[in-house]
Amino acid sequence: MRNTMNISASLLVLVMGFSLVACGNSSPAAQPPANNTEEQTPAPGKQPEESAVIEAQGILTGWADPHTVEIRVKEEPMSFQVGEDLQKSLDDIDDEDSVQFKYVEKAIEGDATAKQLVLKDIAKIKSDDDNSGTNTGGNVTSDRPKTSELEVTVEGMTEKRPVTLAQGKGYSLYVFEPMVYDADDHELTMKIDPDYEVEIEKLPSDYKLNELKVDAKEELSETGAVKQLSEEKLSNGPMKEAKLFMMSQNDKKTEYFIVKELDGNDYTFHIHAPVGEPSEGFLPMVYASINSIKNE
């Protein structure tokens, strides 16, 4: 009887051992075979969509980096990608030149709202008859040379720069390329920032200088303390023969009020010069243009 119990116990232990082994082997069997796993392959990439070719005109601002050029279109800066095959076309175009060009808008993958502008063709606009977008003001009737050179001194360096004749009402003057003259408003401004401005007024023969001085002081006082430069302080500068030179300034801008006789007629010049990057060279070019005025 005891032997029978021992044998039964041994059989029970043996059966339990087999059960444990079977349970231990069930986990790997539950995993799917490796060759049944579906491979995830990326979908073939699509080429970015391009718009139709767009034609436009603007002012070349310059290179932003070796592959990006900036063009100002209707006073708004736009950046364009430039391929190596097109870079040579820009060698003969200077900053602030008027240009006509073609480009496409290329969609950027992953961003439905963003567009990359890619330049396809560009050329400098060369036309003596078309005054649109140039600095020549109204129709030139003067018999003066249409182009010339004027001396300008910037940061102690004096050099000659090309200028174009602009026609005002009753006078003409020469204008540097970075600037544009509006004959209707008698205004000379910087192309890159029209807040840099000169208002030109041809005075009647019976004007009163003292009255102008009172008006100028009232106007300039809105900007800051008003200063009047003496003949001695003006004696070595481009405005040395000015009949009146007053100015005021604050941390944002400098304002000038100048009266000067040019070619037998007196003129007033209201100069607005904000503090900023374009201010370098602005006043020297303005003074040179002012001094080039001839009555017509």
C-alpha positions in Angstrom: 0.0 0.0 0.0 2.8 2.4 0.9 4.6 1.5 -2.4 1.4 2.3 -4.3 1.2 5.7 -2.7 4.9 6.4 -3.5 4.4 5.5 -7.1 1.3 7.7 -7.4 3.1 10.7 -5.8 6.0 10.2 -8.2 3.7 10.1 -11.2 1.9 13.3 -10.0 5.3 15.2 -9.7 6.3 14.0 -13.2 3.0 15.2 -14.7 3.3 18.6 -13.1 6.8 18.9 -14.4 5.6 18.3 -18.0 2.9 20.9 -17.6 5.3 23.5 -16.5 7.6 22.8 -19.5 4.5 23.1 -21.8 3.5 26.4 -20.3 7.1 27.8 -20.6 7.1 27.0 -24.4 3.7 28.7 -25.1 5.0 32.3 -25.1 7.3 32.0 -28.2 4.6 30.0 -30.1 2.1 32.9 -29.5 4.3 35.4 -31.4 3.7 35.7 -35.1 6.4 34.4 -37.4 8.9 37.0 -38.5 8.1 36.4 -42.2 4.5 37.3 -41.6 5.3 40.9 -40.4 4.3 43.5 -43.0 7.2 45.8 -43.9 6.4 49.6 -43.7 8.0 51.2 -46.7 7.8 55.0 -47.2 5.7 56.2 -50.1 7.7 57.5 -53.0 8.4 61.3 -52.6 6.5 63.7 -54.8 8.2 66.6 -56.6 7.2 70.0 -55.1 4.5 71.6 -57.2 5.4 74.8 -59.2 3.2 77.6 -60.2 3.1 79.0 -63.7 5.9 81.5 -64.6 5.2 84.9 -63.1 6.7 88.1 -64.6 7.4 91.2 -62.5 9.5 94.3 -62.2 11.3 95.7 -59.2 14.5 97.1 -57.7 17.4 94.8 -57.0 18.3 95.2 -53.3 21.3 92.7 -53.2 22.4 89.3 -52.2 21.1 87.9 -48.9 23.3 84.8 -49.1 25.2 83.0 -52.0 22.0 81.5 -53.3 19.3 84.1 -52.4 18.8 87.5 -53.9 16.4 90.2 -52.7 14.3 92.3 -55.0 12.0 95.1 -53.9 8.6 94.9 -55.6 6.2 97.8 -55.0 8.4 98.8 -52.0 8.0 95.2 -50.5 11.2 93.1 -50.2 10.9 89.6 -51.7 13.6 86.9 -51.5 14.3 84.6 -54.5 16.4 81.4 -54.8 19.0 81.6 -57.6 20.4 78.6 -59.3 24.1 78.5 -60.4 23.1 78.7 -64.0 21.4 82.1 -63.4 24.0 83.7 -61.0 26.1 85.0 -63.9 23.1 87.0 -65.2 23.4 89.1 -62.0 27.0 90.0 -62.5 26.2 93.1 -64.6 23.3 94.3 -62.4 24.1 96.6 -59.5 22.2 97.1 -56.2 19.3 99.5 -56.7 19.1 98.8 -60.4 15.6 98.5 -61.9 15.1 94.9 -63.1 12.5 92.8 -64.9 12.4 89.1 -64.0 10.5 85.9 -64.1 10.0 83.4 -61.2 7.9 80.5 -60.0 6.3 79.7 -56.7 7.3 76.3 -55.5 5.4 74.5 -52.7 7.4 73.4 -49.7 6.8 69.8 -48.7 5.2 69.5 -45.3 4.0 73.1 -45.2 0.9 73.8 -47.3 1.0 77.5 -46.6 4.7 78.3 -47.4 6.0 79.0 -50.9 9.6 79.2 -52.1 10.2 81.7 -54.8 12.6 80.6 -57.5 14.1 83.0 -60.0 14.0 81.9 -63.6 15.2 84.9 -65.6 16.4 88.5 -64.8 17.6 91.5 -66.8 18.4 95.1 -66.0 15.9 97.6 -67.3 17.6 100.0 -69.8 15.4 102.7 -71.2 16.0 106.4 -71.5 12.4 107.2 -72.5 10.5 105.3 -69.9 10.7 107.3 -66.6 8.6 104.8 -64.7 10.5 103.6 -61.6 13.5 105.8 -62.3 14.8 109.0 -60.6 14.2 111.4 -63.5 11.0 113.1 -62.2 8.9 114.7 -64.9 9.6 114.9 -68.6 13.1 116.4 -69.0 13.0 119.6 -71.1 16.3 121.0 -69.9 19.2 121.0 -72.4 21.6 119.9 -69.7 23.3 116.5 -70.1 20.9 113.7 -69.1 23.6 112.0 -67.1 26.7 113.3 -65.3 28.8 112.8 -62.2 28.8 114.7 -58.9 31.3 114.7 -56.1 30.1 113.4 -52.8 32.0 113.1 -49.5 31.0 110.2 -47.2 33.0 109.4 -44.1 35.9 111.6 -45.2 36.2 110.0 -48.6 35.4 112.1 -51.6 34.4 110.4 -54.9 32.4 111.0 -58.0 29.2 109.1 -58.4 26.8 108.9 -61.4 23.7 111.1 -61.4 20.6 111.5 -63.6 19.0 114.8 -64.5 15.5 115.3 -63.0 13.0 117.9 -64.2 11.1 120.0 -61.6 8.7 122.8 -62.2 10.9 125.8 -63.1 14.2 124.1 -62.3 16.2 120.9 -62.9 18.6 119.0 -60.6 20.8 115.9 -60.7 19.8 112.9 -58.6 21.8 110.0 -57.4 20.7 106.4 -58.2 19.6 105.5 -54.6 17.1 108.4 -54.7 14.0 109.3 -56.6 12.5 112.7 -57.4 8.8 113.4 -57.5 8.2 116.4 -59.8 4.5 116.8 -58.7 5.3 117.0 -55.0 8.7 118.6 -55.4 10.1 115.8 -53.2 13.4 113.9 -53.2 13.4 110.6 -51.3 15.4 107.5 -50.8 14.1 104.5 -52.8 14.8 102.1 -49.9 13.0 104.3 -47.4 10.8 107.3 -48.4 10.9 108.6 -44.9 14.3 110.0 -45.9 12.9 113.0 -47.6 13.7 116.5 -49.0 10.8 119.0 -49.7 12.0 121.6 -52.2 10.2 125.0 -52.6 11.2 127.7 -55.1 10.6 131.0 -53.3 9.0 134.1 -54.8 11.2 137.2 -55.2 9.2 139.1 -52.4 9.5 136.5 -49.6 10.6 137.6 -46.2 13.5 135.7 -44.6 12.6 136.7 -41.0 9.1 135.3 -41.5 10.5 132.0 -42.8 12.8 131.9 -39.8 9.8 132.2 -37.4 7.9 129.5 -39.3 11.0 127.2 -39.3 11.5 127.6 -35.6 7.9 126.7 -34.8 8.1 123.7 -37.1 11.4 122.4 -35.9 10.6 122.8 -32.2 8.2 119.8 -32.5 11.2 117.6 -33.0 13.6 119.1 -30.4 15.6 122.1 -29.4 16.2 124.3 -32.4 19.7 125.3 -33.4 20.8 127.8 -36.0 24.2 127.3 -37.6 26.3 130.4 -38.1 28.1 131.3 -41.3 31.4 130.4 -39.6 30.2 126.8 -38.9 28.9 126.4 -42.4 32.0 128.0 -44.0 33.8 124.7 -44.7 30.8 122.6 -45.8 28.5 122.2 -48.8 25.9 124.6 -47.4 28.5 127.4 -46.8 26.4 130.0 -48.7 23.1 129.2 -47.1 21.1 132.3 -46.0 19.5 130.2 -43.2 20.4 126.9 -41.7 18.4 125.6 -38.8 18.0 122.1 -37.3 16.6 120.1 -34.5 16.9 116.5 -33.5 15.8 113.7 -31.1 16.7 110.0 -30.8 14.5 109.1 -33.8 15.3 111.8 -36.4 17.0 115.0 -37.4 15.1 117.8 -39.2 16.7 120.6 -41.2 15.3 123.9 -42.6 17.6 125.5 -45.2 17.3 128.6 -47.4 19.8 129.0 -50.1 20.2 131.0 -53.4 20.8 128.8 -56.4 21.3 130.1 -59.9 19.8 133.5 -59.1 16.7 132.2 -57.2 16.2 131.4 -53.5 14.9 128.0 -52.4 13.8 126.4 -49.1 14.7 122.8 -48.3 13.0 120.8 -45.5 15.1 117.8 -44.9 13.8 114.8 -42.9 16.5 112.4 -41.8 15.4 109.5 -39.6 18.0 107.6 -37.5 18.7 104.4 -39.4 21.0 102.5 -41.8 20.1 104.5 -45.0 21.2 107.7 -43.2 24.8 107.0 -44.2 25.4 109.1 -47.3 21.9 110.6 -47.4 22.9 114.1 -46.4 26.0 114.3 -48.6 24.0 113.2 -51.6 21.2 115.6 -50.8 23.6 118.5 -50.5 25.2 117.7 -53.8 21.8 117.4 -55.5 20.7 120.7 -54.0 23.7 122.5 -55.3 23.2 121.2 -58.8 19.8 123.1 -59.2 19.5 125.3 -62.2 16.5 127.5 -63.1 14.7 126.6 -66.2 
